[in-house]
Amino acid sequence: MKKIAVFGKSGGGKSVFSKKLSLATGIPLFPLDLIEYSKSGEKVSKDEYLQKYHDILNTEFWIIEGFGTMETFIKRLQEADTLIYINLPMRIHYWRVTKRLLLSPFIKPEGWPDKSPMIRSTYNCYVHLFGVAPKFWNANFLKRLESMSQEKTVHHLSSTKELNKFIEQSMQPEAKK
């Protein structure tokens, strides 16, 4: 595990999982939302985003968490040696998106820019979960993902228990003590 792509639907816990994985393995984490958006919460230019993105892809070790654009998602799947698809039950995704909004005045969501517009972002997450997710993150996607397992390691994690077990098994020996 040198180049790890973590992806899935909104509210699946990708950011928290990826942070824990980075701490467990020592591999640097790059949340796409922090690359795609400035600290003010505004989207950076496409050129700036792509430059930062390709600079990361060219490093020896990385965990890239999130989706980004379709173009960068496909490239990341090609470049990664390990693919981690977080696919929890939909009710958990809905609840976590709602919980993130409710807690956001008190706790900044993990992996989000400082001044993210939470109401607009939450609305976009719901649009994604109700509209895009069923059409994209489906059985056909899973089949395409599984077909990549001949060249790379593919993990399909579908419960919180599986997420926690994966982190525990990924810990460096000195971190397990």
C-alpha positions as CSV (number, residue, x, y, z in Angstrom):
1,M,0.0,0.0,0.0
2,K,1.7,3.1,-1.3
3,K,-0.9,4.9,-3.3
4,I,-4.4,4.6,-1.9
5,A,-7.7,6.0,-3.3
6,V,-10.6,6.3,-0.8
7,F,-14.0,7.0,-2.3
8,G,-17.7,6.5,-2.0
9,K,-21.0,8.3,-1.4
10,S,-21.4,11.5,0.6
11,G,-21.5,10.9,4.4
12,G,-19.8,7.6,4.3
13,G,-17.0,8.7,6.7
14,K,-14.3,8.8,4.0
15,S,-12.5,11.8,5.6
16,V,-12.4,10.4,9.2
17,F,-11.5,6.9,7.9
18,S,-8.7,8.4,5.7
19,K,-7.3,10.4,8.6
20,K,-7.2,7.3,10.7
21,L,-5.6,5.3,7.9
22,S,-2.9,8.0,7.4
23,L,-2.1,7.9,11.1
24,A,-2.0,4.1,11.2
25,T,0.2,3.8,8.1
26,G,2.3,7.0,8.1
27,I,1.2,7.6,4.5
28,P,0.3,11.3,3.8
29,L,-3.3,12.2,3.4
30,F,-4.7,14.6,0.7
31,P,-8.4,15.3,1.1
32,L,-9.6,16.5,-2.3
33,D,-12.0,19.1,-0.8
34,L,-8.9,20.9,0.6
35,I,-7.3,20.9,-2.9
36,E,-10.5,21.7,-4.8
37,Y,-11.6,24.6,-2.5
38,S,-9.7,27.5,-1.0
39,K,-9.7,28.2,2.8
40,S,-12.5,30.6,2.2
41,G,-14.7,27.8,0.8
42,E,-14.6,29.0,-2.8
43,K,-13.6,26.6,-5.6
44,V,-10.1,27.2,-7.0
45,S,-9.5,27.4,-10.7
46,K,-9.5,24.2,-12.7
47,D,-5.8,24.7,-13.6
48,E,-4.8,25.3,-10.0
49,Y,-6.7,22.2,-8.9
50,L,-5.2,20.0,-11.6
51,Q,-1.7,21.2,-10.9
52,K,-2.0,20.4,-7.2
53,Y,-3.7,17.1,-8.0
54,H,-1.0,15.9,-10.5
55,D,1.8,17.0,-8.1
56,I,0.3,14.7,-5.5
57,L,-0.1,11.8,-8.0
58,N,3.6,12.1,-8.8
59,T,4.7,11.5,-5.2
60,E,5.7,8.1,-4.0
61,F,3.1,7.7,-1.2
62,W,-0.4,9.1,-0.9
63,I,-3.9,8.6,0.4
64,I,-6.3,10.7,-1.7
65,E,-9.8,10.9,-0.2
66,G,-12.9,12.1,-2.1
67,F,-14.1,12.2,-5.6
68,G,-13.1,15.4,-7.4
69,T,-13.9,15.4,-11.1
70,M,-14.7,12.4,-13.2
71,E,-11.4,12.9,-15.1
72,T,-9.3,13.0,-11.9
73,F,-11.3,10.1,-10.3
74,I,-10.5,7.8,-13.3
75,K,-6.9,8.9,-13.3
76,R,-6.7,8.2,-9.5
77,L,-8.1,4.7,-10.0
78,Q,-5.5,4.0,-12.6
79,E,-2.6,5.3,-10.5
80,A,-3.5,3.8,-7.1
81,D,-2.3,0.4,-6.0
82,T,-5.0,0.2,-3.4
83,L,-8.7,1.1,-3.9
84,I,-11.0,1.5,-0.9
85,Y,-14.7,1.9,-1.7
86,I,-16.7,2.9,1.3
87,N,-20.3,1.8,0.7
88,L,-22.4,1.9,3.8
89,P,-26.2,1.4,3.9
90,M,-27.9,4.5,2.5
91,R,-29.6,5.4,5.8
92,I,-26.2,5.8,7.4
93,H,-25.1,8.1,4.6
94,Y,-28.3,10.2,5.0
95,W,-27.9,10.4,8.8
96,R,-24.2,11.3,8.7
97,V,-24.8,14.1,6.2
98,T,-27.6,15.5,8.5
99,K,-25.4,15.0,11.6
100,R,-22.5,16.9,9.9
101,L,-24.8,19.8,9.2
102,L,-26.2,19.9,12.7
103,L,-22.7,19.7,14.3
104,S,-21.0,22.1,11.9
105,P,-21.6,25.3,14.0
106,F,-19.6,23.6,16.8
107,I,-17.2,21.2,15.0
108,K,-15.6,21.8,11.6
109,P,-16.2,18.6,9.5
110,E,-13.1,16.6,8.9
111,G,-11.5,17.2,5.6
112,W,-13.6,20.3,4.8
113,P,-12.2,23.8,4.1
114,D,-12.6,26.2,7.0
115,K,-15.4,28.4,5.7
116,S,-17.4,25.8,3.7
117,P,-20.9,26.9,3.1
118,M,-22.5,24.1,5.1
119,I,-26.1,24.6,4.0
120,R,-25.3,24.7,0.3
121,S,-22.8,21.8,0.7
122,T,-25.4,19.7,2.6
123,Y,-28.0,20.4,-0.1
124,N,-25.4,19.2,-2.7
125,C,-24.8,16.0,-0.6
126,Y,-28.5,15.3,-0.5
127,V,-28.8,15.9,-4.3
128,H,-25.9,13.5,-4.8
129,L,-27.4,10.8,-2.5
130,F,-30.9,11.0,-3.9
131,G,-30.0,11.6,-7.6
132,V,-26.4,10.8,-8.6
133,A,-25.5,8.0,-6.2
134,P,-28.0,5.4,-7.3
135,K,-27.0,5.9,-10.9
136,F,-23.3,5.9,-10.3
137,W,-22.5,3.9,-7.1
138,N,-24.4,0.8,-8.2
139,A,-23.8,-2.9,-9.0
140,N,-22.3,-2.0,-12.4
141,F,-19.7,0.2,-10.7
142,L,-18.9,-2.5,-8.2
143,K,-18.4,-5.0,-11.1
144,R,-16.0,-2.6,-12.8
145,L,-14.2,-2.0,-9.6
146,E,-13.9,-5.7,-8.9
147,S,-12.5,-6.3,-12.4
148,M,-9.5,-4.0,-11.4
149,S,-8.6,-6.5,-8.6
150,Q,-6.3,-8.4,-10.9
151,E,-3.9,-5.4,-11.1
152,K,-4.4,-3.8,-7.7
153,T,-5.8,-4.4,-4.2
154,V,-9.5,-3.5,-4.0
155,H,-11.5,-3.2,-0.7
156,H,-15.2,-2.8,-0.6
157,L,-16.1,-1.8,2.9
158,S,-19.8,-1.8,3.7
159,S,-20.0,-1.4,7.5
160,T,-18.5,0.7,10.3
161,K,-17.1,-2.6,11.8
162,E,-15.3,-3.3,8.5
163,L,-13.9,0.3,8.4
164,N,-12.5,0.0,12.0
165,K,-11.1,-3.5,11.4
166,F,-9.3,-2.3,8.2
167,I,-7.7,0.6,10.2
168,E,-6.6,-1.8,13.0
169,Q,-5.1,-4.3,10.5
170,S,-3.3,-1.4,8.7
171,M,-1.5,-0.1,11.8
172,Q,2.3,0.0,11.7
173,P,3.7,-2.5,14.3
174,E,5.0,0.3,16.6
175,A,1.5,1.9,16.5
176,K,-0.1,-1.3,17.8
177,K,1.7,-1.2,21.1
